[in-house]
């Protein structure tokens, strides 16, 4: 049982870190479509990492109160709700 939990955690971390590699190839496309400078595009990875890191501590605190499974479920719910807003946000004009 313990060995399977460790394997699941390692696989989850590998998948989570793989998402970070999607950011770099998207930057040139984002710069072209949004007509922003390379300097401003350099802030995108920084903001991404700061955003991810800033939610680690609150997630740990929430997990200590709700438990790991409920916290994971809450995180998936928030992520799916945010993902469902993407078509609305893309259609907005800046």
Secondary structure, DSSP 8 states (H G I E B T S, - for coil): -HHHHHHHHHHHHHHHHHHHHHHHHHHHHHHHHHT--HHHHHHHHHHHHHHHHHHHHHHHHHHHHH-HHHHHHHHHHHHHHHHHTHHHHHT---
